[in-house]
Amino acid sequence: MFKQISMKNFKSWRDTGPVRMAPLTGFFGANSSGKSSLLQMLLLLKQTAESKDLNLVLETGAMRDDYVDLGTPFEIAHNESTEMMMGLEWTFTPTNARTTALSVPIPNRHESLEIGEMSFISKIHVDPQRNHVMEMQYRHRDDVLVEFRRAGNNRYTIDISICGEKPVRAQGRPRVYMKPEKCYSFSDEALRYYQSTSYLNDFVLQFERQLEHMHYLGPLRPYPQRDYTLVGGNPQSVGFKGELAIHALLAAKSQKVYRDGRRQFSKLESRIAQWLVELGLANSFETRPLFKGSNQYAVWLKRHVASPEVRITDMGIGVSQVLPVLVLCYYVPEGSTIIFEQPELHLHPSVQAGLADVFIDVIKNRNVQILVESHSEHLLRRLQRHIAEESFALDNTALYFCENQNGESKLTPLELNLFGEILNWPDDFFGDLAGDMVAAFDAGLKRRVT
């Protein structure tokens, strides 16, 4: 789970400072206020980690299937700055029922240090002609510090401290030319510079694993199809636009997902059907082959108990828009992080509010972290209600208001109390609803008088 992010000189953000991340983290604000950029940094790092080019500092995207397409690194930099910084802090993703921990040997002692969380920063020089890593750092509290810095003549130095102890320089090896790989990894020369420092590679693997377990669903989702073809294999996700939601559902429709605190289990398709009922979008939901043995499937629903069964293309748009959200929440492995960008688009206010119920269910029962960028007042109000009713802990939320002032994004943490009340509600947070109501009343009164 991500515990914190930070960045400097990234798009409209000069300096975010440390941004606390919780099991449910929400970013709200007007259009072009910088909300999406906070999440794009994570997607940029994921995209870079998946790139096969070790010499590419940042994979900013140019292909159709990229998570983000941000232009050149210099175009990303805030106000033509030539130095950019990105930072993460995370706890290691659980495997099976146990949390993965690393054992790091302490130099000059017959002891090891067990760590289950880490922080990382990368400082990158960007200009129109070249990009390079200026500094790269892995840290675990005050016990572990690994610093990889660019020195003169395009050379790099590495410095390691484990519980205040320095590792021993590898014997008989001449000084070698070290360099970073991408913006977060070490070359083989750097890994062999000291004795018994194979854990450096483990740090990188944990960094990549955290990004691998991060999934993204964008705001624009396609219209449904009348038929879907079942193909071999399981999709890694539902696609950036949710275009693979039905394929993922068909591939794992019998997969059991954790349902509630009573340790009751249900199949994936059954859980999706339950949520469509609870959200008031359908009375039944089922995927069936067109005929026995066929690999062509259709999605069938009933709007009400007495309604005829119809295909998803003959239902309202809301079902097809919320379906990728639901499938992704229960399809990803437990311990994953999901990024949602405006999941409420094309949904009725009551369904927007219900998304908060869905998110809280998977956070509590599947250990899934939700990062959401939204304009939905209804989603936020339902979350406040859960906090007030003590069905969701206040500490499990981190909510922020973004705004752009003179071309620079600013972040305000929303202060919630135990009753779910926002103590520092920003002006025009969701527009001037009260002002519109007063103006409409005054206008109506004037018309009656005349």
C-alpha positions as CSV (number, residue, x, y, z in Angstrom):
1,M,0.0,0.0,0.0
2,F,1.2,3.5,-0.8
3,K,1.7,5.5,2.4
4,Q,2.9,8.8,0.9
5,I,3.8,10.5,-2.4
6,S,5.6,13.7,-3.2
7,M,6.9,15.5,-6.2
8,K,8.5,18.7,-7.2
9,N,8.3,20.6,-10.5
10,F,5.9,18.0,-12.0
11,K,3.4,19.6,-14.5
12,S,1.4,22.3,-12.5
13,W,2.9,21.2,-9.2
14,R,6.0,23.2,-8.0
15,D,6.1,21.2,-4.7
16,T,3.4,19.0,-3.3
17,G,5.2,18.4,0.0
18,P,4.5,15.0,1.6
19,V,1.0,13.8,0.6
20,R,-0.3,11.2,3.0
21,M,-2.0,8.2,1.3
22,A,-4.6,6.1,3.1
23,P,-6.6,3.0,2.2
24,L,-9.2,5.4,0.7
25,T,-7.6,8.5,-0.8
26,G,-9.7,11.1,-2.6
27,F,-8.7,14.2,-4.7
28,F,-11.4,16.8,-5.4
29,G,-11.3,20.1,-7.1
30,A,-12.2,22.0,-10.3
31,N,-11.1,21.0,-13.8
32,S,-7.4,21.6,-14.5
33,S,-6.6,22.0,-10.8
34,G,-3.9,19.3,-10.8
35,K,-5.9,16.3,-9.5
36,S,-5.0,14.0,-12.3
37,S,-1.3,15.0,-12.3
38,L,-0.9,13.6,-8.8
39,L,-2.0,10.2,-10.0
40,Q,-0.2,10.5,-13.4
41,M,3.1,10.5,-11.5
42,L,2.3,7.0,-10.3
43,L,1.2,5.9,-13.7
44,L,4.4,7.4,-15.2
45,L,6.5,5.3,-12.8
46,K,4.5,2.2,-13.6
47,Q,4.9,2.8,-17.3
48,T,8.7,3.3,-16.8
49,A,9.0,0.1,-14.8
50,E,7.3,-1.9,-17.6
51,S,9.5,-0.4,-20.3
52,K,12.2,-2.7,-21.7
53,D,14.6,0.2,-22.3
54,L,17.0,0.3,-19.3
55,N,18.6,3.5,-20.6
56,L,15.4,5.5,-20.7
57,V,15.1,7.6,-17.6
58,L,11.3,8.1,-17.9
59,E,8.9,6.4,-20.3
60,T,6.6,9.4,-20.9
61,G,4.5,7.6,-23.4
62,A,3.8,7.7,-27.1
63,M,2.1,4.4,-27.9
64,R,-1.7,3.9,-27.9
65,D,-1.6,1.4,-25.0
66,D,0.4,3.6,-22.7
67,Y,-1.0,4.6,-19.3
68,V,-0.2,8.2,-19.9
69,D,1.2,10.3,-22.8
70,L,2.9,13.3,-21.4
71,G,5.2,14.4,-24.2
72,T,8.9,14.8,-23.4
73,P,10.3,14.9,-19.8
74,F,11.1,18.6,-20.3
75,E,7.5,19.2,-21.2
76,I,6.4,17.7,-17.9
77,A,8.6,20.0,-15.9
78,H,6.9,22.8,-14.1
79,N,7.5,26.3,-15.5
80,E,10.5,25.0,-17.6
81,S,12.4,23.9,-14.6
82,T,15.4,21.6,-15.3
83,E,15.1,19.5,-12.1
84,M,12.2,17.2,-11.2
85,M,11.7,15.0,-8.1
86,M,9.4,12.1,-7.5
87,G,9.0,10.3,-4.2
88,L,7.1,7.3,-2.9
89,E,6.7,5.6,0.5
90,W,5.0,2.2,0.6
91,T,4.5,-1.0,2.6
92,F,5.3,-4.2,0.9
93,T,2.5,-5.9,-0.9
94,P,1.2,-9.0,0.9
95,T,1.7,-12.4,-0.7
96,N,-0.9,-15.0,0.3
97,A,-1.9,-14.2,3.9
98,R,1.4,-12.9,5.0
99,T,3.2,-9.6,4.5
100,T,6.4,-9.8,2.5
101,A,9.4,-8.7,4.5
102,L,13.1,-8.3,3.6
103,S,16.0,-9.4,5.7
104,V,18.9,-7.0,5.3
105,P,22.3,-8.1,6.8
106,I,23.9,-5.5,9.0
107,P,27.6,-5.0,8.0
108,N,30.2,-5.9,10.6
109,R,27.5,-7.7,12.8
110,H,26.0,-11.2,12.8
111,E,22.6,-9.6,12.7
112,S,19.9,-8.9,10.2
113,L,17.2,-6.2,10.0
114,E,13.7,-7.1,8.9
115,I,11.9,-4.4,6.9
116,G,8.4,-4.3,5.5
117,E,8.2,-0.7,4.2
118,M,10.4,1.7,2.3
119,S,10.6,5.1,0.8
120,F,12.2,6.2,-2.5
121,I,13.0,9.4,-4.2
122,S,14.5,10.2,-7.6
123,K,15.8,13.6,-8.7
124,I,16.0,13.9,-12.5
125,H,17.6,16.6,-14.6
126,V,15.6,17.4,-17.7
127,D,16.2,19.8,-20.6
128,P,15.3,19.8,-24.3
129,Q,18.5,17.8,-25.2
130,R,19.1,15.3,-22.4
131,N,17.8,13.7,-19.2
132,H,19.7,12.0,-16.5
133,V,19.3,10.9,-12.9
134,M,20.9,13.3,-10.5
135,E,20.2,11.4,-7.3
136,M,18.4,8.2,-6.4
137,Q,17.6,7.2,-2.8
138,Y,16.1,4.2,-1.0
139,R,15.4,4.6,2.7
140,H,13.8,2.7,5.6
141,R,13.2,5.1,8.5
142,D,16.6,6.0,10.0
143,D,18.0,2.4,9.7
144,V,18.6,2.0,6.0
145,L,19.9,4.6,3.6
146,V,21.1,4.0,0.1
147,E,22.2,7.0,-1.9
148,F,23.2,6.9,-5.6
149,R,24.5,10.3,-6.8
150,R,25.8,11.8,-10.0
151,A,29.3,13.2,-9.6
152,G,31.7,14.8,-12.0
153,N,32.5,13.4,-15.5
154,N,29.2,11.6,-15.7
155,R,30.2,9.3,-12.9
156,Y,28.1,8.0,-10.1
157,T,28.9,7.3,-6.5
158,I,27.0,4.9,-4.1
159,D,26.8,5.2,-0.4
160,I,25.1,2.7,1.9
161,S,24.4,2.8,5.6
162,I,22.6,-0.1,7.5
163,C,22.0,0.7,11.2
164,G,24.9,3.1,11.1
165,E,27.3,0.5,9.6
166,K,29.0,0.7,6.2
167,P,29.4,-2.3,3.9
168,V,32.9,-3.4,2.9
169,R,34.2,-2.6,-0.5
170,A,34.5,-5.6,-2.8
171,Q,38.1,-6.9,-2.7
172,G,40.3,-7.0,-5.7
173,R,37.8,-5.1,-7.9
174,P,39.0,-1.9,-9.7
175,R,36.8,1.1,-9.6
176,V,34.1,0.6,-12.1
177,Y,31.8,2.9,-14.1
178,M,28.4,2.8,-12.4
179,K,25.2,4.3,-13.6
180,P,21.5,4.0,-12.8
181,E,19.1,2.0,-14.9
182,K,15.8,3.9,-15.7
183,C,15.1,6.3,-12.8
184,Y,15.0,3.8,-10.0
185,S,17.3,0.8,-10.5
186,F,21.0,0.0,-10.2
187,S,23.4,-1.4,-12.8
188,D,25.3,-4.6,-12.2
189,E,28.4,-2.7,-11.5
190,A,26.6,-0.8,-8.7
191,L,25.2,-4.0,-7.2
192,R,28.8,-5.5,-7.1
193,Y,30.5,-2.4,-5.7
194,Y,30.2,-3.6,-2.1
195,Q,30.3,-7.0,-0.5
196,S,27.0,-8.7,0.4
197,T,24.6,-6.0,-1.0
198,S,22.3,-8.2,-3.1
199,Y,19.5,-6.7,-1.1
200,L,19.8,-3.6,-3.4
201,N,18.2,-5.7,-6.1
202,D,15.5,-6.7,-3.6
203,F,14.7,-3.0,-3.0
204,V,14.2,-2.5,-6.7
205,L,12.1,-5.7,-7.0
206,Q,9.8,-4.4,-4.2
207,F,9.5,-1.1,-5.9
208,E,8.5,-2.8,-9.2
209,R,6.2,-5.2,-7.4
210,Q,4.3,-2.3,-5.8
211,L,3.8,-0.7,-9.2
212,E,2.8,-4.0,-10.7
213,H,0.0,-4.4,-8.2
214,M,-1.3,-0.9,-9.1
215,H,-4.3,-0.9,-11.6
216,Y,-5.9,2.0,-13.4
217,L,-9.4,2.8,-14.8
218,G,-9.8,6.0,-16.7
219,P,-12.9,8.2,-16.9
220,L,-14.0,7.3,-20.5
221,R,-15.6,3.9,-20.8
222,P,-16.9,2.3,-24.1
223,Y,-20.4,1.4,-25.0
224,P,-21.3,-2.3,-24.3
225,Q,-21.4,-5.0,-27.1
226,R,-24.2,-7.4,-27.9
227,D,-21.8,-10.3,-27.9
228,Y,-18.4,-11.0,-26.3
229,T,-15.8,-13.6,-27.4
230,L,-14.2,-15.6,-24.6
231,V,-10.4,-15.8,-25.4
232,G,-7.8,-17.8,-23.6
233,G,-5.9,-16.5,-20.6
234,N,-6.8,-14.0,-17.9
235,P,-6.4,-10.2,-18.6
236,Q,-4.2,-8.5,-16.1
237,S,-6.8,-5.8,-15.6
238,V,-10.0,-4.5,-17.2
239,G,-8.2,-2.1,-19.5
240,F,-7.6,1.6,-19.2
241,K,-11.2,2.3,-20.4
242,G,-12.8,-0.8,-19.0
243,E,-12.9,-2.4,-22.4
244,L,-11.8,-5.8,-21.0
245,A,-14.2,-5.8,-18.1
246,I,-16.5,-8.5,-19.5
247,H,-13.5,-10.5,-20.7
248,A,-12.0,-10.5,-17.2
249,L,-15.4,-11.4,-15.8
250,L,-15.7,-14.4,-18.2
251,A,-12.2,-15.5,-17.5
252,A,-12.7,-15.6,-13.7
253,K,-16.5,-15.7,-13.3
254,S,-16.3,-18.7,-10.9
255,Q,-13.4,-17.2,-8.9
256,K,-14.4,-16.8,-5.3
257,V,-13.9,-13.3,-3.8
258,Y,-14.0,-12.4,-0.1
259,R,-17.4,-10.9,0.7
260,D,-17.6,-9.8,4.3
261,G,-16.3,-10.0,7.9
262,R,-18.1,-13.3,8.5
263,R,-15.8,-15.0,6.1
264,Q,-18.6,-15.7,3.6
265,F,-17.4,-16.2,0.1
266,S,-19.2,-15.7,-3.2
267,K,-18.2,-16.1,-6.8
268,L,-17.1,-13.1,-8.8
269,E,-20.1,-12.9,-11.0
270,S,-22.4,-13.3,-8.1
271,R,-20.8,-10.5,-6.2
272,I,-21.1,-8.2,-9.3
273,A,-24.8,-9.1,-9.6
274,Q,-25.4,-8.4,-5.9
275,W,-23.9,-4.9,-6.3
276,L,-26.0,-4.1,-9.3
277,V,-29.1,-5.0,-7.2
278,E,-27.9,-2.9,-4.3
279,L,-27.1,0.0,-6.5
280,G,-30.6,-0.1,-7.9
281,L,-29.4,-0.7,-11.5
282,A,-30.7,-4.2,-12.1
283,N,-32.7,-7.0,-10.6
284,S,-30.5,-9.8,-12.1
285,F,-27.3,-10.1,-14.0
286,E,-25.7,-13.1,-15.8
287,T,-23.3,-13.9,-18.6
288,R,-24.3,-16.9,-20.8
289,P,-22.9,-18.5,-24.0
290,L,-25.1,-18.0,-27.0
291,F,-25.5,-21.8,-27.3
292,K,-23.9,-24.8,-25.6
293,G,-20.2,-25.0,-26.3
294,S,-20.0,-21.6,-27.8
295,N,-17.2,-19.1,-27.0
296,Q,-19.6,-16.2,-27.8
297,Y,-21.3,-14.8,-24.7
298,A,-24.0,-12.3,-24.0
299,V,-24.6,-10.3,-20.9
300,W,-28.3,-10.6,-19.7
301,L,-30.1,-8.4,-17.2
302,K,-33.5,-7.7,-15.8
303,R,-34.3,-4.1,-14.7
304,H,-37.1,-5.3,-12.3
305,V,-38.3,-8.6,-11.1
306,A,-41.2,-8.6,-13.6
307,S,-39.2,-7.1,-16.5
308,P,-38.2,-9.2,-19.5
309,E,-34.6,-10.3,-19.6
310,V,-32.6,-8.2,-22.1
311,R,-29.0,-7.8,-23.2
312,I,-26.7,-5.2,-21.7
313,T,-27.0,-3.1,-24.9
314,D,-30.7,-2.7,-24.3
315,M,-30.3,-1.4,-20.8
316,G,-29.5,2.2,-19.6
317,I,-25.9,3.4,-20.0
318,G,-25.3,3.3,-16.2
319,V,-24.8,-0.5,-16.0
320,S,-22.1,-0.5,-18.7
321,Q,-20.4,2.4,-17.0
322,V,-20.3,1.1,-13.5
323,L,-19.5,-2.5,-14.5
324,P,-15.8,-2.0,-15.1
325,V,-15.5,-0.3,-11.7
326,L,-17.2,-3.3,-10.0
327,V,-15.2,-5.9,-11.9
328,L,-11.9,-4.2,-11.3
329,C,-12.5,-4.0,-7.5
330,Y,-13.1,-7.7,-7.2
331,Y,-10.9,-9.0,-10.0
332,V,-7.6,-7.6,-8.9
333,P,-5.5,-9.6,-6.3
334,E,-5.9,-8.8,-2.7
335,G,-3.5,-6.1,-1.5
336,S,-3.6,-4.2,-4.9
337,T,-3.9,-0.5,-5.4
338,I,-6.6,0.8,-7.8
339,I,-6.6,4.3,-9.3
340,F,-10.0,5.5,-10.4
341,E,-10.4,8.7,-12.5
342,Q,-13.9,10.1,-12.3
343,P,-15.6,6.8,-11.7
344,E,-19.0,8.6,-11.3
345,L,-19.3,9.7,-15.0
346,H,-22.7,9.0,-16.5
347,L,-24.0,7.6,-13.2
348,H,-27.2,8.7,-11.3
349,P,-26.4,10.6,-8.0
350,S,-27.7,7.6,-5.9
351,V,-25.2,5.3,-7.8
352,Q,-22.4,7.8,-7.3
353,A,-23.1,7.6,-3.6
354,G,-23.1,3.8,-3.7
355,L,-19.6,3.8,-5.2
356,A,-18.4,4.8,-1.7
357,D,-20.1,1.6,-0.3
358,V,-18.3,-0.5,-3.0
359,F,-14.9,1.1,-2.2
360,I,-15.3,0.6,1.5
361,D,-16.3,-3.0,1.0
362,V,-13.2,-4.0,-0.9
363,I,-10.9,-1.9,1.3
364,K,-12.2,-3.7,4.5
365,N,-12.7,-7.2,3.0
366,R,-10.1,-7.5,0.3
367,N,-7.3,-5.2,1.6
368,V,-7.5,-3.1,-1.7
369,Q,-6.3,0.5,-1.6
370,I,-8.4,3.0,-3.6
371,L,-7.1,6.2,-5.0
372,V,-9.8,8.3,-6.6
373,E,-10.0,11.5,-8.5
374,S,-13.6,12.8,-8.5
375,H,-16.0,15.6,-8.9
376,S,-18.8,13.8,-7.1
377,E,-20.4,15.5,-4.1
378,H,-22.6,12.4,-3.6
379,L,-19.6,10.0,-3.3
380,L,-18.0,12.3,-0.7
381,R,-21.3,12.7,1.3
382,R,-21.7,8.9,1.5
383,L,-18.2,8.6,2.7
384,Q,-18.8,11.2,5.4
385,R,-21.9,9.3,6.5
386,H,-19.8,6.1,6.9
387,I,-17.4,7.9,9.1
388,A,-20.2,9.4,11.2
389,E,-21.9,6.0,11.5
390,E,-18.5,4.4,12.5
391,S,-18.7,1.9,9.7
392,F,-15.4,3.2,8.3
393,A,-12.5,4.6,10.4
394,L,-11.5,8.2,10.0
395,D,-7.8,7.1,9.9
396,N,-8.5,5.1,6.8
397,T,-9.3,8.2,4.7
398,A,-7.1,10.9,3.3
399,L,-9.1,13.6,1.3
400,Y,-7.7,16.6,-0.5
401,F,-9.0,19.7,-2.3
402,C,-6.9,20.8,-5.3
403,E,-6.9,24.3,-6.8
404,N,-4.8,26.2,-9.3
405,Q,-3.5,29.6,-8.3
406,N,-1.7,31.6,-11.0
407,G,-0.6,28.5,-12.8
408,E,0.5,26.6,-9.7
409,S,-1.4,23.8,-8.1
410,K,-2.1,23.8,-4.4
411,L,-3.2,21.0,-2.1
412,T,-5.4,21.4,1.0
413,P,-6.0,18.4,3.2
414,L,-9.7,18.2,4.2
415,E,-10.0,18.1,8.0
416,L,-12.8,15.6,9.0
417,N,-13.9,15.0,12.5
418,L,-15.4,11.8,14.0
419,F,-18.8,12.9,12.9
420,G,-17.8,13.1,9.3
421,E,-18.0,16.9,9.1
422,I,-15.4,18.8,7.0
423,L,-14.1,21.5,9.2
424,N,-12.3,23.5,6.5
425,W,-14.8,23.3,3.6
426,P,-13.3,25.4,0.8
427,D,-15.2,28.1,-1.0
428,D,-17.2,26.9,-4.0
429,F,-16.0,23.3,-3.3
430,F,-18.8,21.9,-5.5
431,G,-19.9,25.1,-7.0
432,D,-22.3,27.7,-5.5
433,L,-25.4,25.5,-5.0
434,A,-26.8,27.8,-2.2
435,G,-26.2,30.9,-4.4
436,D,-28.1,29.3,-7.3
437,M,-31.0,28.3,-5.0
438,V,-31.3,31.9,-3.6
439,A,-31.0,33.4,-7.1
440,A,-33.8,31.1,-8.4
441,F,-36.0,31.9,-5.5
442,D,-35.5,35.7,-6.0
443,A,-36.2,35.4,-9.7
444,G,-39.4,33.4,-9.1
445,L,-40.5,35.9,-6.5
446,K,-40.0,38.8,-8.9
447,R,-42.0,37.0,-11.6
448,R,-44.9,36.4,-9.2
449,V,-44.9,40.1,-8.2
450,T,-45.0,41.3,-11.8
